[in-house]
Amino acid sequence: MLKRRRNTSRPLDDGTHCPVNECMQLLGGAWTPYVIWHLAGGPRRFSELEADIPPISAKVLSARLKELGRKGVVVRTVQPTSPPSVEYALTELGRELLPVIEAIVDVGTRLKRSANACSTS
């Protein structure tokens, strides 16, 4: 019988919630990584985000922006223009997600290349 080895990784769950689950629930929302990605370049208006992410519906974009606002990832600012306009921008917490999304993009690119290489073999 094999002896079970002790897990030496840092525990993720403190008994109340798992930080990995918290982050994955946020990033797993439909279109959420795309919204964060397109806000990386600076503040955007709703219509600009809609144009940046053509397949997204206005209803889903609105829901994502509200959720990201509640989570402290995005800030909504009403601009003092006539007529008033609204801009969305990443908070500091939101900017901390960018390296994670960039890493996912990098791995996804390598996976796609690997799948293409396998399908042509």
Phi and psi restraints in degrees (range 20) as a CNS / XPLOR table:
assign (resid 1 and name C) (resid 2 and name N)
       (resid 2 and name CA) (resid 2 and name C) 1.0 -78.6 20.0 2
assign (resid 2 and name N) (resid 2 and name CA)
       (resid 2 and name C) (resid 3 and name N) 1.0 139.6 20.0 2
assign (resid 2 and name C) (resid 3 and name N)
       (resid 3 and name CA) (resid 3 and name C) 1.0 -79.4 20.0 2
assign (resid 3 and name N) (resid 3 and name CA)
       (resid 3 and name C) (resid 4 and name N) 1.0 132.0 20.0 2
assign (resid 3 and name C) (resid 4 and name N)
       (resid 4 and name CA) (resid 4 and name C) 1.0 -73.8 20.0 2
assign (resid 4 and name N) (resid 4 and name CA)
       (resid 4 and name C) (resid 5 and name N) 1.0 127.2 20.0 2
assign (resid 4 and name C) (resid 5 and name N)
       (resid 5 and name CA) (resid 5 and name C) 1.0 -79.5 20.0 2
assign (resid 5 and name N) (resid 5 and name CA)
       (resid 5 and name C) (resid 6 and name N) 1.0 147.9 20.0 2
assign (resid 5 and name C) (resid 6 and name N)
       (resid 6 and name CA) (resid 6 and name C) 1.0 -75.0 20.0 2
assign (resid 6 and name N) (resid 6 and name CA)
       (resid 6 and name C) (resid 7 and name N) 1.0 135.8 20.0 2
assign (resid 6 and name C) (resid 7 and name N)
       (resid 7 and name CA) (resid 7 and name C) 1.0 -77.5 20.0 2
assign (resid 7 and name N) (resid 7 and name CA)
       (resid 7 and name C) (resid 8 and name N) 1.0 122.8 20.0 2
assign (resid 7 and name C) (resid 8 and name N)
       (resid 8 and name CA) (resid 8 and name C) 1.0 -103.4 20.0 2
assign (resid 8 and name N) (resid 8 and name CA)
       (resid 8 and name C) (resid 9 and name N) 1.0 3.2 20.0 2
assign (resid 8 and name C) (resid 9 and name N)
       (resid 9 and name CA) (resid 9 and name C) 1.0 -75.7 20.0 2
assign (resid 9 and name N) (resid 9 and name CA)
       (resid 9 and name C) (resid 10 and name N) 1.0 156.5 20.0 2
assign (resid 9 and name C) (resid 10 and name N)
       (resid 10 and name CA) (resid 10 and name C) 1.0 -66.5 20.0 2
assign (resid 10 and name N) (resid 10 and name CA)
       (resid 10 and name C) (resid 11 and name N) 1.0 132.7 20.0 2
assign (resid 10 and name C) (resid 11 and name N)
       (resid 11 and name CA) (resid 11 and name C) 1.0 -60.9 20.0 2
assign (resid 11 and name N) (resid 11 and name CA)
       (resid 11 and name C) (resid 12 and name N) 1.0 140.5 20.0 2
assign (resid 11 and name C) (resid 12 and name N)
       (resid 12 and name CA) (resid 12 and name C) 1.0 -96.5 20.0 2
assign (resid 12 and name N) (resid 12 and name CA)
       (resid 12 and name C) (resid 13 and name N) 1.0 -22.9 20.0 2
assign (resid 12 and name C) (resid 13 and name N)
       (resid 13 and name CA) (resid 13 and name C) 1.0 -112.3 20.0 2
assign (resid 13 and name N) (resid 13 and name CA)
       (resid 13 and name C) (resid 14 and name N) 1.0 121.5 20.0 2
assign (resid 13 and name C) (resid 14 and name N)
       (resid 14 and name CA) (resid 14 and name C) 1.0 -91.5 20.0 2
assign (resid 14 and name N) (resid 14 and name CA)
       (resid 14 and name C) (resid 15 and name N) 1.0 11.0 20.0 2
assign (resid 14 and name C) (resid 15 and name N)
       (resid 15 and name CA) (resid 15 and name C) 1.0 97.7 20.0 2
assign (resid 15 and name N) (resid 15 and name CA)
       (resid 15 and name C) (resid 16 and name N) 1.0 -16.6 20.0 2
assign (resid 15 and name C) (resid 16 and name N)
       (resid 16 and name CA) (resid 16 and name C) 1.0 -109.5 20.0 2
assign (resid 16 and name N) (resid 16 and name CA)
       (resid 16 and name C) (resid 17 and name N) 1.0 -37.9 20.0 2
assign (resid 16 and name C) (resid 17 and name N)
       (resid 17 and name CA) (resid 17 and name C) 1.0 -165.9 20.0 2
assign (resid 17 and name N) (resid 17 and name CA)
       (resid 17 and name C) (resid 18 and name N) 1.0 158.5 20.0 2
assign (resid 17 and name C) (resid 18 and name N)
       (resid 18 and name CA) (resid 18 and name C) 1.0 -103.8 20.0 2
assign (resid 18 and name N) (resid 18 and name CA)
       (resid 18 and name C) (resid 19 and name N) 1.0 121.3 20.0 2
assign (resid 18 and name C) (resid 19 and name N)
       (resid 19 and name CA) (resid 19 and name C) 1.0 -59.5 20.0 2
assign (resid 19 and name N) (resid 19 and name CA)
       (resid 19 and name C) (resid 20 and name N) 1.0 -34.2 20.0 2
assign (resid 19 and name C) (resid 20 and name N)
       (resid 20 and name CA) (resid 20 and name C) 1.0 -64.6 20.0 2
assign (resid 20 and name N) (resid 20 and name CA)
       (resid 20 and name C) (resid 21 and name N) 1.0 -45.1 20.0 2
assign (resid 20 and name C) (resid 21 and name N)
       (resid 21 and name CA) (resid 21 and name C) 1.0 -61.3 20.0 2
assign (resid 21 and name N) (resid 21 and name CA)
       (resid 21 and name C) (resid 22 and name N) 1.0 -40.7 20.0 2
assign (resid 21 and name C) (resid 22 and name N)
       (resid 22 and name CA) (resid 22 and name C) 1.0 -58.4 20.0 2
assign (resid 22 and name N) (resid 22 and name CA)
       (resid 22 and name C) (resid 23 and name N) 1.0 -47.1 20.0 2
assign (resid 22 and name C) (resid 23 and name N)
       (resid 23 and name CA) (resid 23 and name C) 1.0 -70.9 20.0 2
assign (resid 23 and name N) (resid 23 and name CA)
       (resid 23 and name C) (resid 24 and name N) 1.0 -41.6 20.0 2
assign (resid 23 and name C) (resid 24 and name N)
       (resid 24 and name CA) (resid 24 and name C) 1.0 -67.7 20.0 2
assign (resid 24 and name N) (resid 24 and name CA)
       (resid 24 and name C) (resid 25 and name N) 1.0 -34.7 20.0 2
assign (resid 24 and name C) (resid 25 and name N)
       (resid 25 and name CA) (resid 25 and name C) 1.0 -62.6 20.0 2
assign (resid 25 and name N) (resid 25 and name CA)
       (resid 25 and name C) (resid 26 and name N) 1.0 -40.9 20.0 2
assign (resid 25 and name C) (resid 26 and name N)
       (resid 26 and name CA) (resid 26 and name C) 1.0 -65.5 20.0 2
assign (resid 26 and name N) (resid 26 and name CA)
       (resid 26 and name C) (resid 27 and name N) 1.0 -52.9 20.0 2
assign (resid 26 and name C) (resid 27 and name N)
       (resid 27 and name CA) (resid 27 and name C) 1.0 -70.9 20.0 2
assign (resid 27 and name N) (resid 27 and name CA)
       (resid 27 and name C) (resid 28 and name N) 1.0 -21.3 20.0 2
assign (resid 27 and name C) (resid 28 and name N)
       (resid 28 and name CA) (resid 28 and name C) 1.0 -79.4 20.0 2
assign (resid 28 and name N) (resid 28 and name CA)
       (resid 28 and name C) (resid 29 and name N) 1.0 -8.3 20.0 2
assign (resid 28 and name C) (resid 29 and name N)
       (resid 29 and name CA) (resid 29 and name C) 1.0 -65.5 20.0 2
assign (resid 29 and name N) (resid 29 and name CA)
       (resid 29 and name C) (resid 30 and name N) 1.0 143.0 20.0 2
assign (resid 29 and name C) (resid 30 and name N)
       (resid 30 and name CA) (resid 30 and name C) 1.0 -52.9 20.0 2
assign (resid 30 and name N) (resid 30 and name CA)
       (resid 30 and name C) (resid 31 and name N) 1.0 124.2 20.0 2
assign (resid 30 and name C) (resid 31 and name N)
       (resid 31 and name CA) (resid 31 and name C) 1.0 70.8 20.0 2
assign (resid 31 and name N) (resid 31 and name CA)
       (resid 31 and name C) (resid 32 and name N) 1.0 -0.8 20.0 2
assign (resid 31 and name C) (resid 32 and name N)
       (resid 32 and name CA) (resid 32 and name C) 1.0 -57.3 20.0 2
assign (resid 32 and name N) (resid 32 and name CA)
       (resid 32 and name C) (resid 33 and name N) 1.0 -49.5 20.0 2
assign (resid 32 and name C) (resid 33 and name N)
       (resid 33 and name CA) (resid 33 and name C) 1.0 -59.8 20.0 2
assign (resid 33 and name N) (resid 33 and name CA)
       (resid 33 and name C) (resid 34 and name N) 1.0 -33.7 20.0 2
assign (resid 33 and name C) (resid 34 and name N)
       (resid 34 and name CA) (resid 34 and name C) 1.0 -66.9 20.0 2
assign (resid 34 and name N) (resid 34 and name CA)
       (resid 34 and name C) (resid 35 and name N) 1.0 -41.5 20.0 2
assign (resid 34 and name C) (resid 35 and name N)
       (resid 35 and name CA) (resid 35 and name C) 1.0 -62.7 20.0 2
assign (resid 35 and name N) (resid 35 and name CA)
       (resid 35 and name C) (resid 36 and name N) 1.0 -47.1 20.0 2
assign (resid 35 and name C) (resid 36 and name N)
       (resid 36 and name CA) (resid 36 and name C) 1.0 -61.7 20.0 2
assign (resid 36 and name N) (resid 36 and name CA)
       (resid 36 and name C) (resid 37 and name N) 1.0 -44.3 20.0 2
assign (resid 36 and name C) (resid 37 and name N)
       (resid 37 and name CA) (resid 37 and name C) 1.0 -58.6 20.0 2
assign (resid 37 and name N) (resid 37 and name CA)
       (resid 37 and name C) (resid 38 and name N) 1.0 -45.0 20.0 2
assign (resid 37 and name C) (resid 38 and name N)
       (resid 38 and name CA) (resid 38 and name C) 1.0 -75.8 20.0 2
assign (resid 38 and name N) (resid 38 and name CA)
       (resid 38 and name C) (resid 39 and name N) 1.0 -16.7 20.0 2
assign (resid 38 and name C) (resid 39 and name N)
       (resid 39 and name CA) (resid 39 and name C) 1.0 -87.3 20.0 2
assign (resid 39 and name N) (resid 39 and name CA)
       (resid 39 and name C) (resid 40 and name N) 1.0 -6.6 20.0 2
assign (resid 39 and name C) (resid 40 and name N)
       (resid 40 and name CA) (resid 40 and name C) 1.0 -63.7 20.0 2
assign (resid 40 and name N) (resid 40 and name CA)
       (resid 40 and name C) (resid 41 and name N) 1.0 -29.3 20.0 2
assign (resid 40 and name C) (resid 41 and name N)
       (resid 41 and name CA) (resid 41 and name C) 1.0 -81.5 20.0 2
assign (resid 41 and name N) (resid 41 and name CA)
       (resid 41 and name C) (resid 42 and name N) 1.0 -4.0 20.0 2
assign (resid 41 and name C) (resid 42 and name N)
       (resid 42 and name CA) (resid 42 and name C) 1.0 130.8 20.0 2
assign (resid 42 and name N) (resid 42 and name CA)
       (resid 42 and name C) (resid 43 and name N) 1.0 177.7 20.0 2
assign (resid 42 and name C) (resid 43 and name N)
       (resid 43 and name CA) (resid 43 and name C) 1.0 -58.1 20.0 2
assign (resid 43 and name N) (resid 43 and name CA)
       (resid 43 and name C) (resid 44 and name N) 1.0 143.4 20.0 2
assign (resid 43 and name C) (resid 44 and name N)
       (resid 44 and name CA) (resid 44 and name C) 1.0 -136.6 20.0 2
assign (resid 44 and name N) (resid 44 and name CA)
       (resid 44 and name C) (resid 45 and name N) 1.0 146.1 20.0 2
assign (resid 44 and name C) (resid 45 and name N)
       (resid 45 and name CA) (resid 45 and name C) 1.0 -82.1 20.0 2
assign (resid 45 and name N) (resid 45 and name CA)
       (resid 45 and name C) (resid 46 and name N) 1.0 162.3 20.0 2
assign (resid 45 and name C) (resid 46 and name N)
       (resid 46 and name CA) (resid 46 and name C) 1.0 -54.3 20.0 2
assign (resid 46 and name N) (resid 46 and name CA)
       (resid 46 and name C) (resid 47 and name N) 1.0 -48.8 20.0 2
assign (resid 46 and name C) (resid 47 and name N)
       (resid 47 and name CA) (resid 47 and name C) 1.0 -63.8 20.0 2
assign (resid 47 and name N) (resid 47 and name CA)
       (resid 47 and name C) (resid 48 and name N) 1.0 -31.5 20.0 2
assign (resid 47 and name C) (resid 48 and name N)
       (resid 48 and name CA) (resid 48 and name C) 1.0 -69.3 20.0 2
assign (resid 48 and name N) (resid 48 and name CA)
       (resid 48 and name C) (resid 49 and name N) 1.0 -42.1 20.0 2
assign (resid 48 and name C) (resid 49 and name N)
       (resid 49 and name CA) (resid 49 and name C) 1.0 -64.3 20.0 2
assign (resid 49 and name N) (resid 49 and name CA)
       (resid 49 and name C) (resid 50 and name N) 1.0 -39.7 20.0 2
assign (resid 49 and name C) (resid 50 and name N)
       (resid 50 and name CA) (resid 50 and name C) 1.0 -60.1 20.0 2
assign (resid 50 and name N) (resid 50 and name CA)
       (resid 50 and name C) (resid 51 and name N) 1.0 -39.9 20.0 2
assign (resid 50 and name C) (resid 51 and name N)
       (resid 51 and name CA) (resid 51 and name C) 1.0 -72.9 20.0 2
assign (resid 51 and name N) (resid 51 and name CA)
       (resid 51 and name C) (resid 52 and name N) 1.0 -33.7 20.0 2
assign (resid 51 and name C) (resid 52 and name N)
       (resid 52 and name CA) (resid 52 and name C) 1.0 -65.7 20.0 2
assign (resid 52 and name N) (resid 52 and name CA)
       (resid 52 and name C) (resid 53 and name N) 1.0 -33.6 20.0 2
assign (resid 52 and name C) (resid 53 and name N)
       (resid 53 and name CA) (resid 53 and name C) 1.0 -121.9 20.0 2
assign (resid 53 and name N) (resid 53 and name CA)
       (resid 53 and name C) (resid 54 and name N) 1.0 73.3 20.0 2
assign (resid 53 and name C) (resid 54 and name N)
       (resid 54 and name CA) (resid 54 and name C) 1.0 -51.0 20.0 2
assign (resid 54 and name N) (resid 54 and name CA)
       (resid 54 and name C) (resid 55 and name N) 1.0 -39.0 20.0 2
assign (resid 54 and name C) (resid 55 and name N)
       (resid 55 and name CA) (resid 55 and name C) 1.0 -74.4 20.0 2
assign (resid 55 and name N) (resid 55 and name CA)
       (resid 55 and name C) (resid 56 and name N) 1.0 -12.6 20.0 2
assign (resid 55 and name C) (resid 56 and name N)
       (resid 56 and name CA) (resid 56 and name C) 1.0 -74.8 20.0 2
assign (resid 56 and name N) (resid 56 and name CA)
       (resid 56 and name C) (resid 57 and name N) 1.0 140.3 20.0 2
assign (resid 56 and name C) (resid 57 and name N)
       (resid 57 and name CA) (resid 57 and name C) 1.0 -86.9 20.0 2
assign (resid 57 and name N) (resid 57 and name CA)
       (resid 57 and name C) (resid 58 and name N) 1.0 157.1 20.0 2
assign (resid 57 and name C) (resid 58 and name N)
       (resid 58 and name CA) (resid 58 and name C) 1.0 -60.3 20.0 2
assign (resid 58 and name N) (resid 58 and name CA)
       (resid 58 and name C) (resid 59 and name N) 1.0 -37.6 20.0 2
assign (resid 58 and name C) (resid 59 and name N)
       (resid 59 and name CA) (resid 59 and name C) 1.0 -63.7 20.0 2
assign (resid 59 and name N) (resid 59 and name CA)
       (resid 59 and name C) (resid 60 and name N) 1.0 -45.3 20.0 2
assign (resid 59 and name C) (resid 60 and name N)
       (resid 60 and name CA) (resid 60 and name C) 1.0 -69.1 20.0 2
assign (resid 60 and name N) (resid 60 and name CA)
       (resid 60 and name C) (resid 61 and name N) 1.0 -42.4 20.0 2
assign (resid 60 and name C) (resid 61 and name N)
       (resid 61 and name CA) (resid 61 and name C) 1.0 -60.0 20.0 2
assign (resid 61 and name N) (resid 61 and name CA)
       (resid 61 and name C) (resid 62 and name N) 1.0 -44.4 20.0 2
assign (resid 61 and name C) (resid 62 and name N)
       (resid 62 and name CA) (resid 62 and name C) 1.0 -60.8 20.0 2
assign (resid 62 and name N) (resid 62 and name CA)
       (resid 62 and name C) (resid 63 and name N) 1.0 -44.0 20.0 2
assign (resid 62 and name C) (resid 63 and name N)
       (resid 63 and name CA) (resid 63 and name C) 1.0 -63.6 20.0 2
assign (resid 63 and name N) (resid 63 and name CA)
       (resid 63 and name C) (resid 64 and name N) 1.0 -42.3 20.0 2
assign (resid 63 and name C) (resid 64 and name N)
       (resid 64 and name CA) (resid 64 and name C) 1.0 -64.3 20.0 2
assign (resid 64 and name N) (resid 64 and name CA)
       (resid 64 and name C) (resid 65 and name N) 1.0 -44.5 20.0 2
assign (resid 64 and name C) (resid 65 and name N)
       (resid 65 and name CA) (resid 65 and name C) 1.0 -63.1 20.0 2
assign (resid 65 and name N) (resid 65 and name CA)
       (resid 65 and name C) (resid 66 and name N) 1.0 -39.9 20.0 2
assign (resid 65 and name C) (resid 66 and name N)
       (resid 66 and name CA) (resid 66 and name C) 1.0 -64.1 20.0 2
assign (resid 66 and name N) (resid 66 and name CA)
       (resid 66 and name C) (resid 67 and name N) 1.0 -44.6 20.0 2
assign (resid 66 and name C) (resid 67 and name N)
       (resid 67 and name CA) (resid 67 and name C) 1.0 -63.5 20.0 2
assign (resid 67 and name N) (resid 67 and name CA)
       (resid 67 and name C) (resid 68 and name N) 1.0 -44.7 20.0 2
assign (resid 67 and name C) (resid 68 and name N)
       (resid 68 and name CA) (resid 68 and name C) 1.0 -65.0 20.0 2
assign (resid 68 and name N) (resid 68 and name CA)
       (resid 68 and name C) (resid 69 and name N) 1.0 -32.6 20.0 2
assign (resid 68 and name C) (resid 69 and name N)
       (resid 69 and name CA) (resid 69 and name C) 1.0 -66.7 20.0 2
assign (resid 69 and name N) (resid 69 and name CA)
       (resid 69 and name C) (resid 70 and name N) 1.0 -44.2 20.0 2
assign (resid 69 and name C) (resid 70 and name N)
       (resid 70 and name CA) (resid 70 and name C) 1.0 -62.1 20.0 2
assign (resid 70 and name N) (resid 70 and name CA)
       (resid 70 and name C) (resid 71 and name N) 1.0 -34.7 20.0 2
assign (resid 70 and name C) (resid 71 and name N)
       (resid 71 and name CA) (resid 71 and name C) 1.0 -82.3 20.0 2
assign (resid 71 and name N) (resid 71 and name CA)
       (resid 71 and name C) (resid 72 and name N) 1.0 -6.2 20.0 2
assign (resid 71 and name C) (resid 72 and name N)
       (resid 72 and name CA) (resid 72 and name C) 1.0 82.3 20.0 2
assign (resid 72 and name N) (resid 72 and name CA)
       (resid 72 and name C) (resid 73 and name N) 1.0 19.0 20.0 2
assign (resid 72 and name C) (resid 73 and name N)
       (resid 73 and name CA) (resid 73 and name C) 1.0 -93.3 20.0 2
assign (resid 73 and name N) (resid 73 and name CA)
       (resid 73 and name C) (resid 74 and name N) 1.0 -31.6 20.0 2
assign (resid 73 and name C) (resid 74 and name N)
       (resid 74 and name CA) (resid 74 and name C) 1.0 -127.1 20.0 2
assign (resid 74 and name N) (resid 74 and name CA)
       (resid 74 and name C) (resid 75 and name N) 1.0 144.2 20.0 2
assign (resid 74 and name C) (resid 75 and name N)
       (resid 75 and name CA) (resid 75 and name C) 1.0 -115.3 20.0 2
assign (resid 75 and name N) (resid 75 and name CA)
       (resid 75 and name C) (resid 76 and name N) 1.0 139.3 20.0 2
assign (resid 75 and name C) (resid 76 and name N)
       (resid 76 and name CA) (resid 76 and name C) 1.0 -106.0 20.0 2
assign (resid 76 and name N) (resid 76 and name CA)
       (resid 76 and name C) (resid 77 and name N) 1.0 125.2 20.0 2
assign (resid 76 and name C) (resid 77 and name N)
       (resid 77 and name CA) (resid 77 and name C) 1.0 -124.7 20.0 2
assign (resid 77 and name N) (resid 77 and name CA)
       (resid 77 and name C) (resid 78 and name N) 1.0 125.5 20.0 2
assign (resid 77 and name C) (resid 78 and name N)
       (resid 78 and name CA) (resid 78 and name C) 1.0 -85.3 20.0 2
assign (resid 78 and name N) (resid 78 and name CA)
       (resid 78 and name C) (resid 79 and name N) 1.0 122.5 20.0 2
assign (resid 78 and name C) (resid 79 and name N)
       (resid 79 and name CA) (resid 79 and name C) 1.0 -84.1 20.0 2
assign (resid 79 and name N) (resid 79 and name CA)
       (resid 79 and name C) (resid 80 and name N) 1.0 138.4 20.0 2
assign (resid 79 and name C) (resid 80 and name N)
       (resid 80 and name CA) (resid 80 and name C) 1.0 -79.9 20.0 2
assign (resid 80 and name N) (resid 80 and name CA)
       (resid 80 and name C) (resid 81 and name N) 1.0 63.6 20.0 2
assign (resid 80 and name C) (resid 81 and name N)
       (resid 81 and name CA) (resid 81 and name C) 1.0 -114.1 20.0 2
assign (resid 81 and name N) (resid 81 and name CA)
       (resid 81 and name C) (resid 82 and name N) 1.0 171.0 20.0 2
assign (resid 81 and name C) (resid 82 and name N)
       (resid 82 and name CA) (resid 82 and name C) 1.0 -121.8 20.0 2
assign (resid 82 and name N) (resid 82 and name CA)
       (resid 82 and name C) (resid 83 and name N) 1.0 112.7 20.0 2
assign (resid 82 and name C) (resid 83 and name N)
       (resid 83 and name CA) (resid 83 and name C) 1.0 -71.4 20.0 2
assign (resid 83 and name N) (resid 83 and name CA)
       (resid 83 and name C) (resid 84 and name N) 1.0 160.1 20.0 2
assign (resid 83 and name C) (resid 84 and name N)
       (resid 84 and name CA) (resid 84 and name C) 1.0 -59.9 20.0 2
assign (resid 84 and name N) (resid 84 and name CA)
       (resid 84 and name C) (resid 85 and name N) 1.0 143.3 20.0 2
assign (resid 84 and name C) (resid 85 and name N)
       (resid 85 and name CA) (resid 85 and name C) 1.0 -125.3 20.0 2
assign (resid 85 and name N) (resid 85 and name CA)
       (resid 85 and name C) (resid 86 and name N) 1.0 158.7 20.0 2
assign (resid 85 and name C) (resid 86 and name N)
       (resid 86 and name CA) (resid 86 and name C) 1.0 -118.3 20.0 2
assign (resid 86 and name N) (resid 86 and name CA)
       (resid 86 and name C) (resid 87 and name N) 1.0 135.1 20.0 2
assign (resid 86 and name C) (resid 87 and name N)
       (resid 87 and name CA) (resid 87 and name C) 1.0 -119.1 20.0 2
assign (resid 87 and name N) (resid 87 and name CA)
       (resid 87 and name C) (resid 88 and name N) 1.0 148.4 20.0 2
assign (resid 87 and name C) (resid 88 and name N)
       (resid 88 and name CA) (resid 88 and name C) 1.0 -116.4 20.0 2
assign (resid 88 and name N) (resid 88 and name CA)
       (resid 88 and name C) (resid 89 and name N) 1.0 139.7 20.0 2
assign (resid 88 and name C) (resid 89 and name N)
       (resid 89 and name CA) (resid 89 and name C) 1.0 -144.5 20.0 2
assign (resid 89 and name N) (resid 89 and name CA)
       (resid 89 and name C) (resid 90 and name N) 1.0 156.8 20.0 2
assign (resid 89 and name C) (resid 90 and name N)
       (resid 90 and name CA) (resid 90 and name C) 1.0 -75.2 20.0 2
assign (resid 90 and name N) (resid 90 and name CA)
       (resid 90 and name C) (resid 91 and name N) 1.0 142.1 20.0 2
assign (resid 90 and name C) (resid 91 and name N)
       (resid 91 and name CA) (resid 91 and name C) 1.0 -84.1 20.0 2
assign (resid 91 and name N) (resid 91 and name CA)
       (resid 91 and name C) (resid 92 and name N) 1.0 179.8 20.0 2
assign (resid 91 and name C) (resid 92 and name N)
       (resid 92 and name CA) (resid 92 and name C) 1.0 -59.3 20.0 2
assign (resid 92 and name N) (resid 92 and name CA)
       (resid 92 and name C) (resid 93 and name N) 1.0 -42.8 20.0 2
assign (resid 92 and name C) (resid 93 and name N)
       (resid 93 and name CA) (resid 93 and name C) 1.0 -60.7 20.0 2
assign (resid 93 and name N) (resid 93 and name CA)
       (resid 93 and name C) (resid 94 and name N) 1.0 -42.1 20.0 2
assign (resid 93 and name C) (resid 94 and name N)
       (resid 94 and name CA) (resid 94 and name C) 1.0 -61.6 20.0 2
assign (resid 94 and name N) (resid 94 and name CA)
       (resid 94 and name C) (resid 95 and name N) 1.0 -41.0 20.0 2
assign (resid 94 and name C) (resid 95 and name N)
       (resid 95 and name CA) (resid 95 and name C) 1.0 -66.4 20.0 2
assign (resid 95 and name N) (resid 95 and name CA)
       (resid 95 and name C) (resid 96 and name N) 1.0 -26.7 20.0 2
assign (resid 95 and name C) (resid 96 and name N)
       (resid 96 and name CA) (resid 96 and name C) 1.0 -68.0 20.0 2
assign (resid 96 and name N) (resid 96 and name CA)
       (resid 96 and name C) (resid 97 and name N) 1.0 -20.0 20.0 2
assign (resid 96 and name C) (resid 97 and name N)
       (resid 97 and name CA) (resid 97 and name C) 1.0 -80.1 20.0 2
assign (resid 97 and name N) (resid 97 and name CA)
       (resid 97 and name C) (resid 98 and name N) 1.0 -18.0 20.0 2
assign (resid 97 and name C) (resid 98 and name N)
       (resid 98 and name CA) (resid 98 and name C) 1.0 -59.6 20.0 2
assign (resid 98 and name N) (resid 98 and name CA)
       (resid 98 and name C) (resid 99 and name N) 1.0 -44.9 20.0 2
assign (resid 98 and name C) (resid 99 and name N)
       (resid 99 and name CA) (resid 99 and name C) 1.0 -60.8 20.0 2
assign (resid 99 and name N) (resid 99 and name CA)
       (resid 99 and name C) (resid 100 and name N) 1.0 -32.9 20.0 2
assign (resid 99 and name C) (resid 100 and name N)
       (resid 100 and name CA) (resid 100 and name C) 1.0 -65.0 20.0 2
assign (resid 100 and name N) (resid 100 and name CA)
       (resid 100 and name C) (resid 101 and name N) 1.0 -47.1 20.0 2
assign (resid 100 and name C) (resid 101 and name N)
       (resid 101 and name CA) (resid 101 and name C) 1.0 -66.7 20.0 2
assign (resid 101 and name N) (resid 101 and name CA)
       (resid 101 and name C) (resid 102 and name N) 1.0 -39.3 20.0 2
assign (resid 101 and name C) (resid 102 and name N)
       (resid 102 and name CA) (resid 102 and name C) 1.0 -61.6 20.0 2
assign (resid 102 and name N) (resid 102 and name CA)
       (resid 102 and name C) (resid 103 and name N) 1.0 -40.3 20.0 2
assign (resid 102 and name C) (resid 103 and name N)
       (resid 103 and name CA) (resid 103 and name C) 1.0 -64.3 20.0 2
assign (resid 103 and name N) (resid 103 and name CA)
       (resid 103 and name C) (resid 104 and name N) 1.0 -40.8 20.0 2
assign (resid 103 and name C) (resid 104 and name N)
       (resid 104 and name CA) (resid 104 and name C) 1.0 -62.9 20.0 2
assign (resid 104 and name N) (resid 104 and name CA)
       (resid 104 and name C) (resid 105 and name N) 1.0 -42.0 20.0 2
assign (resid 104 and name C) (resid 105 and name N)
       (resid 105 and name CA) (resid 105 and name C) 1.0 -61.3 20.0 2
assign (resid 105 and name N) (resid 105 and name CA)
       (resid 105 and name C) (resid 106 and name N) 1.0 -45.0 20.0 2
assign (resid 105 and name C) (resid 106 and name N)
       (resid 106 and name CA) (resid 106 and name C) 1.0 -61.7 20.0 2
assign (resid 106 and name N) (resid 106 and name CA)
       (resid 106 and name C) (resid 107 and name N) 1.0 -46.7 20.0 2
assign (resid 106 and name C) (resid 107 and name N)
       (resid 107 and name CA) (resid 107 and name C) 1.0 -66.0 20.0 2
assign (resid 107 and name N) (resid 107 and name CA)
       (resid 107 and name C) (resid 108 and name N) 1.0 -41.7 20.0 2
assign (resid 107 and name C) (resid 108 and name N)
       (resid 108 and name CA) (resid 108 and name C) 1.0 -60.4 20.0 2
assign (resid 108 and name N) (resid 108 and name CA)
       (resid 108 and name C) (resid 109 and name N) 1.0 -38.8 20.0 2
assign (resid 108 and name C) (resid 109 and name N)
       (resid 109 and name CA) (resid 109 and name C) 1.0 -63.5 20.0 2
assign (resid 109 and name N) (resid 109 and name CA)
       (resid 109 and name C) (resid 110 and name N) 1.0 -44.2 20.0 2
assign (resid 109 and name C) (resid 110 and name N)
       (resid 110 and name CA) (resid 110 and name C) 1.0 -66.5 20.0 2
assign (resid 110 and name N) (resid 110 and name CA)
       (resid 110 and name C) (resid 111 and name N) 1.0 -39.7 20.0 2
assign (resid 110 and name C) (resid 111 and name N)
       (resid 111 and name CA) (resid 111 and name C) 1.0 -62.9 20.0 2
assign (resid 111 and name N) (resid 111 and name CA)
       (resid 111 and name C) (resid 112 and name N) 1.0 -41.3 20.0 2
assign (resid 111 and name C) (resid 112 and name N)
       (resid 112 and name CA) (resid 112 and name C) 1.0 -64.4 20.0 2
assign (resid 112 and name N) (resid 112 and name CA)
       (resid 112 and name C) (resid 113 and name N) 1.0 -43.6 20.0 2
assign (resid 112 and name C) (resid 113 and name N)
       (resid 113 and name CA) (resid 113 and name C) 1.0 -61.8 20.0 2
assign (resid 113 and name N) (resid 113 and name CA)
       (resid 113 and name C) (resid 114 and name N) 1.0 -42.1 20.0 2
assign (resid 113 and name C) (resid 114 and name N)
       (resid 114 and name CA) (resid 114 and name C) 1.0 -64.4 20.0 2
assign (resid 114 and name N) (resid 114 and name CA)
       (resid 114 and name C) (resid 115 and name N) 1.0 -42.3 20.0 2
assign (resid 114 and name C) (resid 115 and name N)
       (resid 115 and name CA) (resid 115 and name C) 1.0 -65.8 20.0 2
assign (resid 115 and name N) (resid 115 and name CA)
       (resid 115 and name C) (resid 116 and name N) 1.0 -40.1 20.0 2
assign (resid 115 and name C) (resid 116 and name N)
       (resid 116 and name CA) (resid 116 and name C) 1.0 -66.1 20.0 2
assign (resid 116 and name N) (resid 116 and name CA)
       (resid 116 and name C) (resid 117 and name N) 1.0 -39.9 20.0 2
assign (resid 116 and name C) (resid 117 and name N)
       (resid 117 and name CA) (resid 117 and name C) 1.0 -65.0 20.0 2
assign (resid 117 and name N) (resid 117 and name CA)
       (resid 117 and name C) (resid 118 and name N) 1.0 -40.0 20.0 2
assign (resid 117 and name C) (resid 118 and name N)
       (resid 118 and name CA) (resid 118 and name C) 1.0 -68.6 20.0 2
assign (resid 118 and name N) (resid 118 and name CA)
       (resid 118 and name C) (resid 119 and name N) 1.0 -36.4 20.0 2
assign (resid 118 and name C) (resid 119 and name N)
       (resid 119 and name CA) (resid 119 and name C) 1.0 -75.5 20.0 2
assign (resid 119 and name N) (resid 119 and name CA)
       (resid 119 and name C) (resid 120 and name N) 1.0 -20.5 20.0 2
assign (resid 119 and name C) (resid 120 and name N)
       (resid 120 and name CA) (resid 120 and name C) 1.0 -92.6 20.0 2
assign (resid 120 and name N) (resid 120 and name CA)
       (resid 120 and name C) (resid 121 and name N) 1.0 -7.8 20.0 2
